[in-house]
Amino acid sequence: MRRASRTAPAALLLPALLGLLFLDLPLVGLLVRAPWRELPAQLAGDQVWEALRLSLVCATSATAVSLVLGVPLAWLLARTRFPGQRLVRALVTLPLVLPPVVGGVALLLVLGRNGIVGRWLDSAFGLTLPFTTAGVVVAEAFVAMPFLVISVEGALRAADPRYEEAAATLGASRLTAFRRVTLPLVAPGVAAGAVLAWARALGEFGATITFAGNFPGRTQTMPLAVYLAMENDPAAAIALSLVLLLVSIAVLAGLRGRWTGTP
């Protein structure tokens, strides 16, 4: 049998190289223009570490919310059938393509002080979410949870349901089978989805600034600090961007091969 050629045709190679340059050249420019000598001083400021601390806390909290709500939602989409399931799946994935600032506006209309649900939360519990740290967590979870749901749903569809059926024949309830059989089977997919959700939450900007604002020490996360620094101190903005770039590289390194099957 004739083996397929591994040589790329010139008609595909040229646009592929241009695409590679288009995606990677800005990152190379960031590394080249970085103020390496001033970097320790730029990152030593209290405001930088406060923004980094807030980013890590909020991203981790948003990931926890995504796990608690997203894993059962993924199971519902993968293991059950109900009317309107396609519509539900489309709504779950909508934040992936929705402009984040639109998501922030939508959150304000629902959870704001005068929102559909926010009015009730304020009158019944005195709970106000907009322009608070909790609001940052809500905004980040809104944009990050679909990444986890898609990952876990894919893992559930790939897992053999006969193991769960065997557990059911042995007397296990559906909840017990889910905890003792299903979750261990899809644990790698859950972990990958959690990492993706965490990285997405860490880099969230539009929904956060619209719903939670940009208050140092309370709602100013790293992306917001980069935006603010670009107006007054571009060197500081570059330094902060490098931190987020390193985090993104670490996430990709941790997920290496999971999506492409390569080592």
N, C-alpha and C positions, 0 to 999 in steps of 0.2 A: 504494500500500500504506500502510496506517495505521501511523504510527510509534508505538512503545511509549512510554508515559509515563515520564518520568524522575523524577516526583514520588513520594516514598516515602509509602505509606499510614500514617496515624497509628498503626494497630495494630502496625506494624513499627518505626516511628520511635522510639516511646517506649522499648520494651525495648532497642533498639539504643543509644540515648543512655545508658540506665542501665548497659548493659554496658560502654560506653566509660568512664563514670565509675568503674565498679567496677575496671576494669583500670588506669586512669591516675591516679585520685585519690591512691592511696598513694604513687605516684612524685612527684606534685606536693607531697604532704605532706612527703616526704623533702627536697625542694628548699627548701620554705618553712622547715622547722625546722632546716635545716643551719646550723651555727655558722660562718658565712662569715668572720667576723673572726678566729676562732680556728683556721681551717682550716690555714693555713701551719704554725702551731705543732703542730697535731695530726698533720700528715703529716711533720713533721721528725724524729720519733723514729726511732732505729735499728731498733727492733722492727718498725715499720711497713714500712720499706724492706726489711728482711730478709724479711718475709712477702710483700711484693710481688715481690721478686727470686725467692724460692722458687716463688711461684705462676707467674710467667712461665716459669721454667726447667722446672718440672714439666709445665705445660700444653703447652709446646712439645715436650718429650720424649714426652709421651703422644700428641700429634698425629703425631709421627714414627713411633711404634710403630703407630698406627692406619693410617698410610699404607702402611707396609711389609706389614702383615698384611691390612688392610681392602680395599685395591685388588684384590689377587688374589682375595679372597673375593667381592667384588662381581662380578668377571669370571666367576667360577665360577657364581654364581647367575644371571647374565644371559645367558651364552653357552653353557651346557651343560645337559644334562638327565640326571638320575640319580635312582634310587629314593630316596624320602624327602626330595625337594628342598623341599617345602612345610614339612616339619618343621624342616629346617635353617634356612630363612628365618625361621620363627617363633622359633627359638632365637636367631638373630642379633639379632632385633629385641626380644627379651625384656627386655634391660636398659633399654629405653626406658620400659617401664611398671612394671618391678620397683622397689619402694622401694629407694633407694640404700643404706640401712642394711642391708637384706637382702642386697644385693650384697656389702657389706663382710663380713657374717657368712659368706657363701658363700666369699669369697676366703680368709678365715681358715681355714675347714674344709679347703680344698684346698691353699693355699700357706703356711699357718701352720707353726710349728716342728713341730707334731705332725700336720699335715695330710697328705692323701693324697699330694700331690707334694712339699710342703714338707719332709716328713721325709727324703725322698730327696735333695733339694737340700742340706739341712743336713749329712747324713752324707757325701755324695759330694763336695760342693764347698765346704762350710762357708758356704753362702749362706743368709742369713735375710732375708726380705722384709718381714714385718710390723714396723711402728714404725720404718721407715727411709725415707729420701728415695726410694729405689727403690720402696718400697711405695706411696708417694703416686702415682708415675708409673703403677704397675700399676692402682691403684684408679681413677685418672682415665681411663686408656685403656679400662678395662672399661665405663665408663658413656658414653664419648665415641665409641668406634669405630662403634656402630650408626648414628650420624648420618652418618658418612662413607660407610659401606657403602650406605645407602639412597640417598644423593646420587649416588654413582658408579654404582650399579646402574641408577638411573633414566636417567642420561646414556648408559650403554651400551645400554639398550633403545631410546633415541631415536636413537642413531647408526646409520647405514646399514651393515649388515654386508657389503655388496657390496665396499666398499673393502678389507676384510680378505680377502675371497675373491679379489679381483684380485691382492693381494699374494701370496697362496698360489699362484696360477697362474703367477706370475713366479718362483717358486722360494723364496720366503721361508718360513722355518719359522714355526710358530705364535708362538713367543717373539719372533722378529724382527718379525712383523706386529703383535704386541701393543706392542712398544716403539716401532716406527717409524710405525705407522698408527693403532692404537687409542688409545694414550695422547694423542697430539696432538688426536684428535677429541674426546675427553672431558675435555680439560684444564680447561675452565671448570667442569665438574661436580666434578672432583677438587679444584679450588681452593675452590669453594664448600663442599664437604664438609669440607675441611681447616679452613676458617675456623669452621664450625659446631662441629666436634669440638674445636677449640682453645677456643672460647668456653664450651662445655659443660664441658671439663676445668677451665678457670679458675674456674668457679663451683661445682665439685663440693664437697659437704660430707659427706653421710651415709656414703658408702663410704670416704672418706678418713679420717674420724675413727674409724670402726670398725676399719679394717684397718691404718692407719698411725699413729693416735693424734694428739695435739696437743702436740708438743714444739717450742718456739720455736727457730728456726734450723735445724731438721731436718725437721719434718713440718707445722709450722704455716703453712698457706697463708692467703690473704686471707679467705676465708669463715670459716675457723676463728678467725682473729683478730677478725673482726666478732662472732662468737658469744661469745668470751671478753670482749671489750670491753663488750658489752651488760650484763654483770654488774657491772662496776666503773666504767666510764667511757662512758656513753651518747653523749656528744659525740664521742668517738673512734670509736665504732661507726658513727655517722652519717657521719663523715669518710671512713672506710674504705668504707662502702657507696656513697658518692658516686663513689669511684674505680672500683668495679666497675660502677656505673651508666654512667659515661662510656665504659668499655670496651665494654659491651653496646650502647650507642648507636652507637659506632664500627663494631662488627661489623654491626649492622643497616644502617647507611649503606653499608657496603661491599657488602652483599648486595642492595641496593635493586633491585627489579624482577626479580631472578632467579627468585623463586617466584611472583610475581604477574603478571609480564609488563608491569609499569608502569614508566615512566621514573623 
